[in-house]
């Protein structure tokens, strides 16, 4: 019992010394450290005795240990670190739905179960219920205007965000404060943060001749490491979406231009759907594949197939025997869906259309093993063209759900599978969070511009 009392006395002494310490100055810390060494010297001779009486000591110390552990638990939780992150991750599986009147072009789910929405020169952070937490104006204005590129956003590994558009790129912190910008390079379509810590972005190019789309590699501070051109056939080459492959390289899709029976190069409406695999280290082309015929096909987006390979969405001429001239097919387009293996080979494709002119812009997986995609449907009414949003959910090539609706603000441009099995969707001035069936209650009614009261 005497040994136990000695140990407890020493323990209380050391705890008293620690509680009196200050983290503000090194002059205070140094004596405490030396005192700790002295305590260690005193305790060491008792160690053998403690080992002999460990069962007895445990009976006495356990209640103290419980108190200490409770205190540590409070400190960890109060710090808002990993304990909070774990709680948030577990909450991400709770199904929530909402509809918000927010302009956007792309939206992604964030690590805190909320969402980040990108629009031209703006980021909007939403919580898991769709309520706005903050907005950040991204100033990348350039005197020379460009119609190429589009707003895109990803969450970075440090909890911040990388924004890109037709005017450049910007890195912001977790609260939307700008850390750095780069306006030297522009016309960006999509971006990723690679597992190697670098950012990779893709861009279009529109010139008179010999156009080349670009792949960029930037470091974490926004410095360009390299820029690699691809294509070079005609006036416009398009790279629209980029992913990291399972072997650490890059897979990119877009549209590669070609000529017709009269001209080796034409301005528009003569593209092949294009997929390239690129070396992430040096930027060299590993392989490329094109799909199409004498008229128009193009990929807009790509997503990994959880079972291997990829799914891509885009657009193609929907005529069985496409004409050599482009104008006829320009008003007769279908969404092009394709399943692709790891080598870029097509494993099957399908054209989808509800009306004369349809394009798929964004694709994601579903929780049931299928795909879901969104896009644009055009309908000519007298002298007016209605730009309507289109929504599809399918298993393989079988359509489980489809919907076309005029939101009065354009097409649907972005969809992503969320951790609760639902989807976050951007369509013009609307951000929708749906459950796994993808249905949006307010869109299950007829909605046209002629009766805006029916529109959400």
C-alpha positions as a printed Julia matrix, in Angstrom:
456×3 Matrix{Float64}:
   0.0    0.0      0.0
   2.91   2.31     0.78
   4.25   1.81    -2.77
   0.87   2.71    -4.19
   0.71   5.92    -2.16
   4.21   6.89    -3.38
   3.19   6.35    -7.01
  -0.03   8.3     -6.63
   1.86  11.16    -4.97
   4.34  11.31    -7.83
   1.55  11.18   -10.38
  -0.3   14.05    -8.71
   2.96  16.03    -8.51
   3.65  15.62   -12.23
   0.05  16.51   -13.15
   0.32  19.65   -10.98
   3.51  20.68   -12.74
   1.94  20.13   -16.18
  -1.21  22.08   -15.34
   0.94  25.04   -14.27
   2.92  25.06   -17.51
   2.63  27.75   -20.17
   2.89  27.28   -23.93
   3.63  30.95   -24.52
   7.38  31.07   -23.78
  10.3   28.73   -24.09
  11.76  29.94   -20.75
   8.87  28.4    -18.85
   8.8   25.18   -20.87
  12.46  24.4    -20.33
  12.34  24.1    -16.5
   9.18  22.02   -16.76
  10.88  19.65   -19.12
  13.8   19.33   -16.68
  11.38  18.74   -13.82
   9.77  16.01   -15.89
  13.18  14.37   -16.31
  13.7   14.49   -12.56
  10.32  12.85   -11.96
  11.32  10.14   -14.4
  14.51   9.52   -12.43
  12.52   9.09    -9.24
   9.92   6.81   -10.8
  12.39   4.44   -12.47
  13.57   2.73    -9.22
   9.95   2.08    -8.3
   9.15   0.48   -11.68
  10.11  -3.02   -10.59
   7.87  -2.75    -7.55
   5.0   -1.46    -9.67
   5.35  -4.45   -12.01
   5.11  -6.83    -9.05
   1.93  -5.16    -7.77
   0.37  -4.22   -11.16
  -2.97  -5.91   -10.49
  -3.42  -4.01    -7.24
  -2.36  -0.7     -8.78
  -4.76  -1.15   -11.72
  -7.68  -1.45    -9.31
  -6.75   1.91    -7.82
  -5.69   3.72   -11.04
  -8.58   2.68   -13.33
 -11.01   5.29   -11.93
  -8.37   7.97   -12.47
  -7.72   6.73   -16.01
 -11.42   7.02   -16.82
 -11.4   10.64   -15.75
  -8.29  11.39   -17.83
  -9.77   9.68   -20.9
 -13.0   11.65   -20.55
 -10.98  14.86   -20.48
  -9.02  13.89   -23.6
 -12.24  13.07   -25.37
 -13.6   16.52   -24.64
 -10.44  18.16   -25.93
 -10.49  16.17   -29.2
 -14.17  16.9    -29.83
 -13.87  20.56   -28.92
 -11.03  21.06   -31.38
 -13.34  20.41   -34.35
 -10.84  18.07   -36.02
 -11.17  14.41   -36.88
 -14.02  13.84   -34.44
 -16.17  16.38   -36.27
 -15.14  15.03   -39.66
 -16.17  11.53   -38.64
 -19.56  12.78   -37.48
 -20.09  14.65   -40.75
 -19.15  11.64   -42.85
 -21.67   9.48   -41.0
 -24.36  12.13   -41.57
 -23.72  12.13   -45.32
 -25.79   8.94   -45.65
 -28.96  10.65   -44.36
 -31.15  11.27   -47.42
 -31.96  14.95   -47.94
 -33.66  16.71   -50.85
 -34.02  20.38   -51.74
 -34.4   22.86   -54.56
 -32.66  26.24   -54.5
 -32.86  29.19   -56.87
 -29.11  29.56   -57.37
 -27.39  30.12   -60.7
 -24.71  27.54   -61.41
 -22.87  25.55   -64.03
 -21.41  22.8    -61.83
 -21.89  21.45   -58.31
 -19.98  18.94   -56.2
 -20.59  17.39   -52.78
 -18.05  18.48   -50.16
 -16.41  16.62   -47.29
 -18.73  18.21   -44.71
 -21.82  16.76   -46.48
 -22.59  20.14   -48.05
 -22.1   21.31   -51.63
 -20.05  23.78   -53.66
 -21.62  25.47   -56.7
 -19.62  27.16   -59.47
 -20.96  29.9    -61.72
 -19.24  32.58   -63.79
 -16.87  34.34   -61.4
 -18.59  32.97   -58.31
 -18.55  30.11   -55.81
 -21.45  29.39   -53.46
 -21.05  27.05   -50.49
 -24.2   25.27   -49.32
 -24.74  23.16   -46.23
 -26.32  19.69   -46.39
 -29.81  21.26   -46.39
 -29.01  23.61   -49.26
 -28.7   26.75   -47.14
 -26.01  29.22   -48.21
 -22.98  29.32   -45.89
 -20.87  31.74   -47.93
 -20.36  33.21   -51.38
 -17.04  34.12   -52.95
 -16.53  36.4    -55.95
 -13.72  35.1    -58.16
 -12.18  38.02   -60.06
 -10.43  36.67   -63.15
 -11.63  39.33   -65.59
  -9.63  39.76   -68.79
 -10.02  42.49   -71.41
 -10.13  39.98   -74.25
 -13.39  38.05   -74.02
 -13.54  34.33   -74.78
 -16.6   32.15   -75.34
 -14.58  28.98   -74.77
 -14.37  27.21   -71.42
 -16.88  27.01   -68.57
 -16.95  27.34   -64.76
 -15.71  24.26   -62.91
 -14.86  23.51   -59.28
 -13.25  20.74   -57.24
 -12.59  20.43   -53.51
  -8.87  20.13   -52.82
  -7.2   17.87   -50.29
  -6.55  20.79   -47.92
 -10.29  21.46   -47.66
 -10.24  24.43   -50.04
 -11.38  24.67   -53.65
  -9.94  25.07   -57.15
 -12.09  27.18   -59.49
 -11.48  27.45   -63.24
 -13.24  29.05   -66.21
 -12.61  30.81   -69.52
 -10.51  33.51   -67.81
  -8.14  31.45   -65.64
  -7.92  29.54   -62.38
  -8.17  30.47   -58.7
  -7.45  28.61   -55.46
  -9.57  29.52   -52.43
  -9.52  28.25   -48.85
 -12.33  26.41   -47.08
 -14.11  29.73   -46.41
 -13.84  31.02   -49.97
 -10.92  33.4    -49.42
  -8.71  33.61   -52.51
  -5.2   32.22   -51.96
  -3.86  32.65   -55.49
  -4.94  33.16   -59.1
  -3.43  32.46   -62.5
  -4.81  34.4    -65.49
  -2.0   33.65   -67.89
  -3.77  30.55   -69.18
  -7.47  30.29   -69.95
 -10.44  28.59   -71.69
 -10.53  25.77   -69.14
 -13.27  23.13   -69.23
 -12.48  20.78   -66.36
  -9.93  20.12   -63.61
  -8.77  17.41   -61.19
  -6.38  17.19   -58.27
  -4.25  14.12   -58.91
  -3.11  11.71   -56.2
   0.43  13.02   -56.91
  -0.59  16.45   -55.56
  -0.66  18.29   -58.92
  -3.61  19.93   -60.65
  -4.48  18.96   -64.23
  -6.79  21.03   -66.43
  -8.05  20.76   -70.01
  -9.0   23.5    -72.48
 -10.39  24.08   -75.97
  -8.83  26.08   -78.76
 -10.48  27.93   -81.63
  -8.21  29.28   -84.37
  -8.3   29.61   -88.14
  -6.15  26.56   -88.82
  -4.3   23.77   -87.03
  -6.12  24.09   -83.7
  -4.73  22.2    -80.71
  -6.58  21.52   -77.47
  -4.43  21.68   -74.33
  -3.71  19.66   -71.2
  -2.05  21.59   -68.33
  -0.18  20.51   -65.22
   0.06  22.99   -62.32
   1.64  22.65   -58.9
  -0.27  23.37   -55.67
   0.69  27.07   -55.86
  -0.62  27.57   -59.39
   2.71  27.44   -61.22
   2.53  25.78   -64.63
   4.71  22.65   -64.87
   3.89  21.88   -68.48
   1.3   22.43   -71.24
   0.77  19.79   -73.92
  -1.17  20.29   -77.18
  -3.31  17.59   -78.79
  -5.11  17.43   -82.13
  -4.19  19.97   -84.78
  -6.52  18.83   -87.53
  -8.76  21.8    -88.19
 -10.1   24.99   -86.65
 -11.34  23.81   -83.26
 -10.28  20.99   -80.97
 -12.15  20.26   -77.75
 -11.11  18.58   -74.52
 -14.04  18.64   -72.11
 -13.51  16.27   -69.17
 -10.55  14.69   -67.36
 -10.11  11.87   -64.82
  -7.25  10.12   -63.06
  -7.01   6.49   -64.19
  -6.63   3.5    -61.88
  -2.94   3.3    -62.87
  -2.27   6.97   -62.1
  -2.43   8.37   -65.63
  -5.0   10.71   -67.23
  -8.07   9.92   -69.32
  -9.61  12.79   -71.29
 -12.6   13.09   -73.62
 -13.79  15.69   -76.11
 -14.23  16.22   -79.84
 -11.64  16.0    -82.6
 -12.42  17.86   -85.8
 -12.25  16.47   -89.33
 -13.26  17.49   -92.85
 -16.05  16.51   -95.23
 -16.15  15.34   -98.81
 -15.32  18.84  -100.09
 -12.94  20.34   -97.56
 -10.2   18.79   -95.43
 -11.17  21.17   -92.63
 -14.46  22.83   -91.77
 -15.46  25.25   -89.06
 -18.08  23.2    -87.18
 -20.27  20.1    -87.22
 -17.5   17.73   -88.28
 -16.13  16.15   -85.14
 -15.41  12.66   -83.9
 -15.95  11.63   -80.29
 -12.42  11.63   -78.87
 -10.79   9.82   -75.94
  -7.09  10.13   -75.03
  -4.91   8.54   -72.38
  -2.04  10.81   -71.3
   1.04  10.24   -69.13
   0.56  12.23   -65.91
   4.3   12.71   -65.38
   5.5   14.09   -68.71
   2.26  14.67   -70.62
   2.95  12.31   -73.5
   0.12  10.62   -75.37
  -0.2    6.92   -74.45
  -3.04   6.21   -76.88
  -6.08   7.85   -78.46
  -9.34   6.6    -79.98
 -12.0    8.36   -82.04
 -15.58   7.33   -82.7
 -17.82   8.71   -85.4
 -18.45   8.93   -89.07
 -18.68  11.57   -91.75
 -20.64  14.07   -89.69
 -20.7   14.98   -85.99
 -19.99  13.15   -82.74
 -18.51  14.53   -79.52
 -17.98  13.53   -75.89
 -18.79  16.06   -73.16
 -18.13  14.12   -69.94
 -16.74  10.86   -68.6
 -17.11   8.92   -65.33
 -15.39   5.8    -64.04
 -17.3    2.53   -64.17
 -16.9    1.0    -60.66
 -16.39  -2.38   -62.33
 -13.63  -1.08   -64.61
 -13.57   1.14   -67.66
 -15.72   4.22   -68.17
 -19.03   5.69   -69.26
 -19.11   8.74   -71.52
 -21.89  11.1    -72.58
 -22.02  13.57   -75.45
 -23.86  14.2    -78.69
 -24.05  12.79   -82.23
 -25.96  13.17   -85.47
 -29.12  11.1    -85.12
 -29.54  10.3    -88.82
 -28.97   6.71   -89.92
 -27.24   7.99   -93.02
 -25.7   11.33   -91.95
 -25.26  13.89   -94.71
 -21.88  15.16   -95.76
 -22.91  18.71   -94.96
 -23.14  19.82   -91.34
 -26.17  22.09   -91.23
 -28.69  19.29   -91.61
 -27.33  17.38   -88.62
 -26.92  20.53   -86.56
 -30.67  20.44   -85.92
 -30.91  16.65   -85.66
 -28.72  15.61   -82.76
 -29.08  12.87   -80.16
 -27.34  12.38   -76.84
 -24.56   9.83   -77.29
 -24.02   7.36   -74.4
 -21.07   4.95   -74.58
 -19.55   2.26   -72.37
 -15.76   2.08   -72.75
 -13.11  -0.33   -71.47
  -9.79   0.64   -69.89
  -8.13   0.63   -73.31
 -10.57   3.13   -74.79
 -12.51   0.54   -76.8
 -16.27   0.89   -77.13
 -18.28  -1.83   -75.38
 -21.59  -0.5    -76.63
 -23.34   2.78   -77.37
 -26.83   4.22   -77.55
 -28.39   7.36   -79.01
 -31.11   9.02   -76.9
 -33.49  11.68   -78.08
 -36.87  13.07   -77.08
 -37.43  15.49   -79.9
 -35.2   16.56   -82.77
 -32.16  17.92   -80.93
 -30.61  16.63   -77.72
 -27.17  16.71   -76.03
 -25.8   15.06   -72.9
 -23.5   17.32   -70.87
 -22.75  15.5    -67.6
 -22.82  11.87   -66.44
 -22.47  10.05   -63.11
 -22.94   6.61   -61.6
 -26.03   5.54   -59.68
 -26.1    3.69   -56.36
 -27.73   0.71   -58.12
 -24.94   0.23   -60.68
 -26.36   2.25   -63.57
 -25.73   5.75   -64.89
 -27.55   9.05   -64.76
 -26.98  12.02   -67.03
 -28.34  15.48   -67.77
 -28.24  17.81   -70.72
 -30.03  19.99   -73.24
 -33.1   19.49   -75.4
 -33.97  22.06   -78.04
 -37.49  22.55   -79.35
 -38.48  25.01   -82.05
 -41.8   26.75   -81.39
 -42.65  29.09   -84.28
 -39.64  31.4    -84.5
 -38.5   30.65   -80.94
 -36.17  27.91   -79.74
 -36.9   26.5    -76.29
 -33.79  25.42   -74.42
 -35.01  22.74   -72.04
 -33.31  20.65   -69.39
 -33.22  16.88   -69.83
 -32.75  14.25   -67.11
 -32.05  10.52   -67.65
 -31.48   7.58   -65.31
 -30.73   4.16   -66.76
 -29.49   0.61   -66.14
 -27.14  -0.26   -68.97
 -28.93   1.15   -72.02
 -32.41   0.68   -70.49
 -34.02   3.97   -69.46
 -35.59   3.86   -65.99
 -36.53   7.53   -65.82
 -36.45  10.48   -68.2
 -37.79  14.0    -68.05
 -37.68  17.12   -70.19
 -38.68  20.42   -68.61
 -38.46  24.09   -69.54
 -36.99  25.85   -66.52
 -36.86  29.2    -68.27
 -33.12  29.38   -67.65
 -31.49  26.92   -70.0
 -30.32  23.35   -69.83
 -28.98  21.04   -67.13
 -25.19  21.14   -67.04
 -24.02  19.08   -64.04
 -24.94  15.96   -62.09
 -23.02  14.07   -59.39
 -23.86  11.03   -57.27
 -24.0   11.94   -53.57
 -23.07   9.81   -50.58
 -26.72   9.19   -49.67
 -27.33   7.6    -53.08
 -29.08  10.67   -54.48
 -27.88  13.35   -56.89
 -26.85  17.0    -56.86
 -27.93  18.63   -60.14
 -27.44  22.09   -61.64
 -29.88  23.37   -64.25
 -29.74  27.08   -65.1
 -30.84  29.05   -62.04
 -31.71  25.89   -60.1
 -29.73  23.58   -57.84
 -31.58  20.33   -57.12
 -30.75  17.69   -54.53
 -32.73  14.52   -55.25
 -32.97  11.08   -53.74
 -31.91   7.92   -55.59
 -34.93   7.86   -57.95
 -33.76  11.24   -59.38
 -37.31  12.62   -59.48
 -37.76  16.3    -58.62
 -41.31  16.86   -57.32
 -41.72  20.33   -58.79
 -40.62  19.03   -62.21
 -43.25  16.31   -62.32
 -45.71  18.95   -63.58
 -45.97  20.4    -67.08
 -43.75  23.48   -67.21
 -43.4   25.77   -70.2
 -42.61  29.44   -70.65
 -46.16  30.02   -71.86
 -47.31  29.34   -68.26
 -44.5   30.24   -65.91
 -46.7   29.65   -62.88
 -46.16  25.94   -63.47
 -42.4   26.32   -63.43
 -40.3   25.97   -60.25
